[in-house]
């Protein structure tokens, strides 16, 4: 397959002239070697995270609201101060342990709804803030006790188009698995056309991390994939994409050729509190940042409020399948039956 060049003057749609039925496409299981996927996962896990964890979407935390999440066993509360800056810290009030996620924000100050202890984001009454970062699309918190690594000043945010020049949307879901199961799913591009035939066809993996030197940087150490996104019937949009893992809990797909070159899909996995049966839970936060050089893309940016729900719905359909994959992988690992 030769991806479309993505030049503004060309129509990105292509007509599949000889479509192959799902059950007659070339099997991918011989190429999807378990050891190759496992090695790619190990490389991802060996990279530093700086102890940063994604906790939500920037748009989902407007001024005056709180966000509560438990990363591992650490309860976190987040809100915006009077200047709109992200603030994070322990989710339990230091006085008597009230859940601060349920407390109101007044003029940028978080006020405990049990006894009125007021937090402006700085250290106070035994409450110590956590480092926080808002990259304009996602919210991050640094938890050094959870991560146990050398902390970094900022998270390792992948290169992405400028938000003002793009259309962005964020999908959020939760699976009964560990972060490594989510990352392993994304580091298996071969399953795309088999497991998601409603979205992907004509998928070919043209390069793997095994083709790169052992000490390659993260942005060169990935999977190169030629694939067509289904539009309707035999109409498709062919692209070339690269999947890389810049840190242990993140996998990024960059469109490198074809329509929307420069666009990214970031998948972030955050460990949550275990469920009532002690099984692990992982939050999947997927940021879709779409860009295009086409003149008509300005119309898409203007229609972003209408497009975002559609983008989230499309991601949600894929993740219903991919979370089932990740959950099955964890179940097999937990019972000692995982063949990989």
Protein Blocks (a to p, Z undefined) as FASTA:
>chain_A
ZZdehiakbcfbdcdfbdcdfklcccfklmmgfklmmmmmmmmmmpceklpacfbdfklm
cghiacdddehjaccdddddfkopacdddfbdfklopafklpcceehiacdfklopaceh
iaeehiacdddddehlaccdddfklnopacdfbdcddddddfklpccddddddddddfkl
mmmmmmmmklmmmmmmmlgghiacfbdfklpcfklcfklnccdddddddfbhjbccdddd
ddddfbfkbccdddfbdehihiacddddddddddfkopacdddddddddddfbfklmmmm
mmmmmmmmmmmmmmmmmmmmmmmmmmmmmmmmmnopafZZ
